[in-house]
């Protein structure tokens, strides 16, 4: 039996040219940071993870060294405990699943249940562009065979957002499913805007209904369970959220109250792979959808794809988020730690191989060139 011998964490920054004006961040992003976690066992095998910055982990590294890498339930519980005392260290769990798959000779999607090795992508835009530019993006997505597109609201006036949505719907007709992200669930540290109240969210929902929007994402603050439940009951739209909700009991409460139709926790940010496998299955058993947030680098996208395809498959997750908003945000920039980016095929499928673990191949030369002492966007 092998044991965990070493855990290495490195920070990287990839220069973004042009800068990326993220819709949820008032400060254009000059760099794209990535935290890379490597777990090596006593037989020399290495597991890879990425996601949150792993703040404070050095004080807890000893809790894993010498332990069986296949004791995933134990490791998940320890990482959950660390999150109470320090940062969110779920990228370590991703690396442990990758290592476990390599030890077992199985892809992670099979270890998650083996329901499927593929999901349809939805293109997830990340900016507030001019109307004609958003229409051009929608047409590019349609022509690439990707079946759905998520638009970002949050311009100075809601009518500006609705005008963009109207123009996109007119241009693509029913060829694309359209989602709308309202970005009201959480804020960047310096952003003190008050989230929408129920009345505002309901007014916007009524407008989105007119355009056949597939889901309305984060229309209220993430802790407003009462408001989400009221909104969900009042509109024909699917209500989506939970990308930064951190605790399993919070998701159980949202399920109990019927707050959401679409649950979106990200395995590299909250609850982790093992916890989200159970949550995904509970969500689907309740007649809801599970489709994680994936706005990070390709390692996180691939980890969430393994989790979701393997645990619930296309019936439980009709789409997986595929961040895509060129020219600032392309698969090549998004997946810079990898030798090759994750790409959707001409029918919009994201497909995993039978390679053991996560099937990742790091671009070591690029990681060496982007090595940094910090993990910031500027």
N, C-alpha and C positions, 0 to 999 in steps of 0.2 A: 504493500500500500504506500503510495506517495504521500508527501506532506507539503504544505505551503512553505516555501523556503525564502521567498523575497517578494516584496510589493514595492514597485517603483512608480512614482507619480511625477510627470513632467508637464510643464505649461508651454503653450505655443501661441503665437499670434501671426495670423495671415493678413497681409496688407490688402485692403479692399480699394480698388481703383476702377471705377469711381466709388466714393463712399456710399454706404447703404443707408437710405433714409427710412428706417423702420417706422411703420405706422404707430407703434406703441412706444416709441422713443423719440423725444423732441430733439435729441442730439444725434445727427448723422454719424453712423458708425464707421470709423476709419480702419479698424482692424476687426478680424474675426478670431476670438480666442478659442482654444481647445485644450482641455485637460485630458491627458492620456494616462490611463492606469494599466500597468502590466503586473500580472501575478505569475510568478514562476514556481513550479513545483520541484521536488527533489529529483525528478527524472528529467528535468530540463525543459518541460513543456511550458508554454506561455499562453496565458489568457489575456485578452485585450478588452478594455472598456473605456468609455468616455461619457462626459456629461457635466454635472456640476463640478465646482472647483475643488471639492474635498477639503474645505477649510477645517483645520483642527485635527485632521486624521493622524498626524504624526504621533499624537499622544495615545493613540489606540492601536497602532500597527501591531504591537505585541500580542493583541488578542487573537490574531489570525496565524501568526508564524508558528509552524510546527503542527498545525491542525490538518485534518483530512480535507482536501479541497472539495470532495464530493458531499460533505455535510452541509448542503445548501440551506436547509431549514435553520440550522444553528447560525450560519453566517448571516442570513437574512435578519434573524432576530437581533443579533449583535449590531448590525448596521442600523437597524431601526432604533435601537437604544442610543447609539452614537448621535443620531439626529436630534435627540433631546438635549444633548450636552454640547454639540458642536454643529458642523455643517451637514448638509445632506450628502451622504457618501454612497449613494446607490450606483455610481459608475463602477465601484469595486464589485458589486454583486454581478453586474453585467460581465465583468472580466472573469469572475468565478464560473459563471455559466458557460462562457467560451472555453475556459480550461476544462470544465467537467465534460463538455461535449468532445473535446479532443482526447480526454482520458477514456471515455466510453466509445469513441469512434462514431458518434452520432451527431447530426445537426441539431441545433437547439430547438428548431421548430418541431422535430420529432419528440424531443424530451418534454416539450410543452403540451403534448397530446397528439400531435401528428394529424390534426384535422386537415390541414392544407399547407402547401409551401408557397402560396401566392395570394395576393390581394390586388384589387384594382386601386390605382392611384387617384387621388384628387389633387390637382395643382393648387397649392396654397400661396397666394400672393402675399406680399408683406409691406406694400407701400401705398401711398395716396398719390397716384398719378393723375394727370389730366385725363378727361373723359376719353378722348380719341386714343390715347396711349393704352388705357385699360381695355378698350375695345380691341385694339391690336393684339394685346396679350391674350384675350379670350379667344380670338380667332387662331392664334398660334397654338394654344392649348387644344382647341377643337381639331385643328388640322393634324396635330401630333397623335390623335387617337385617345388622348386622356379624356375620360368621360365627365369630369366635374371640375369646378373652379370655385375657390373661396375668395371673396372680395373683402376688403377691409373698410369699415366705416370709421368715422372719427375726424372728418374734415370740419372746418370751422362752423359750417351750417349743415344740418341734417339733410336739407334739400339738395345740397351738392352731392352727398352720398347717394341719395335716391336717383338723382339724374344720371349718375354713373351706372347704377344698377339697371335703370331703364334702358340706357343705350346699349349695354351689354346684352340684355335679354332680346332687344330688338335685332341685334347683329347676329346672335347665334341661335335664336329661336329656342326650340326644345332639344337642340343637339347637345347641350351641356346642362347638367344639374348645377345649380348655383347655391352656394352657401354664403352667409354673411357673418363676419366676426365683428362684434361690437366692441370688443376689448375693454369691457367694464369690470372684469373679475379681479384684476390686480393692477398695480401701478409700478413704474420705475421709482427708485428711491426719491428723486427730486420732484416727482409729479404729484402735486397735492390736489388735483381736480377731484371733485366729488363724483362718485359713480351715479349713473342714472337711477332714478326712483322708478317704482312700478308703473306709474302713469305714463312716463316718457317711454319706457320699454314697450308698453302695450300699444301706444301710438305708432311706434316704429314697426312693431309686429304686424299691425293692420296693413301698413304699407307693403311690407315684405310679402304678405299673403297674396297681394295683387300680382306679384311677379313670380309666383310659384317657387319661392325659395325653399330649398330642401331642408336646411336647418338654420337657426338663429343662434349664434354662439356668444356666450358670456354677455348677455344683455343686462345683467345685474351683478352687484358685488358677490364674490364667491361664497360669502357667509350668509347671504340673504335667502335662507331656505324658504321662508314664508312667501317672499316675493316670487321666487322661481316656481314654487308650486302653484301659486295663483296664476302666473303667466302661462304656465304649461297647460292649465285647465282652460284658460281663456282664449287660446289661439290654436289654430290647426297646424301651425308650424311645429317642427321638432325643435326642442330647446336643448342646446348642447353646452357643456361646461365641465369644470373639474380639473382643468389641466394643471393647476398649481395647488389643488387641494392635497393635503399631505397625509391625512390619517385615515386608516380603514374605517374607523367608526363614523367619520364624517360621510363617507360614501354610503355606509349602511343607512344612515339617517336620511340622506338624499333619496335613496331607493325607497325607504319607508314612506316618505312624504310625497313621492312621485314628482320630484323637482325637475328631473331631466329625462329626455329621451335618448340622448347621446352622451356617453361618459368618455372623458378624454385625458385621463392621467397618463403621464409620460414615465416610463420605467426608469429613465436616468435621472428623474427629478423627485419622484414620490412613490412610495410603497414598494417599488422594486419589481423585479421579474416574477419572483415566486408569489408575492402578495397580489400582483396584478393578474396573474394567471387565475387565481381563485375569484378575484373581483370580476374579471371579464366573463367567467362562466356564470357567476351569480347574476350579472347584468343581463346577459343573454337569456338566462332562464326566466328572468322577470319580463321578458318581451322587449327589452331595450337594446340599444346598439353600443358597441365598445370600439372606439377608434382613437388611438392616442395622439396627443400633441407630439410633434417631432421637430420643432424648430431648434435644431442643433446641427451638429455635423453628421456625416453619413453613418458613423458608428452607432449613434443613437437611433437614426432612422432604421437601420438594419436590425438592431436589437428589438425595437418595437414591432418590426415586421415579423421576426421570428416569434415573438410572444403572441401576437394577435392572430397571425395565420395559423400557428400551431394549436393555440388554445381554443379558438372559436371559429376560425375560417371565414369565408366570404358571407355566409349567412348571418353571422353576428357582427361582421364588420364589412359592409358593402364597399367602403373606401378606406384607404390609409393616407394620411397627410404626407404630401410630397412637396416640400418647400421649393418654389420655383417662381422667380420674378426677375428675368434678365432685363438689362445687362448687369445690374449690380449683384443679382443672386442667381447664379447658375449652378447646376449639379457639380461642375468642376470646382467652383469656389466653396460650395457647401461641404463637399467631401474631400477637402484638401489633404487630410491625413491619410487617405487611401490611395493606392496605386491607380484604381479606376473608380469612377463615380457609379453610384447606383442609378440605373436608368430604367424608365418604364418602356415597355415594348410598344409596337405600333397599335396594339389594341388596349393599351393602358394598364397592362399587368406589371406588377413588381414581383419577380420570381426569385426564390431562394434555391440554392444548389443543395446537393447532398453532402457537401464538405463538412467535416466534423466541426463542432462549435458554431461560431457565427459565420465562418467562411470568409474572414477578413484577411486582406493583405495590405499592410501598412506601407506607405511611401517613406522609407527611412531617410532618404536624402532630403526630402522636403521637411520632414519633422526636424532634422538636424538644422536646416536653414532657418526654421521658424521658431527655434527654441527661445524661450523668454523667461524672465524672472517674474512676470505678472500675467494675469489673465483678465485683461480689460479690453473694452471696445475702442479705446483711444490711446 
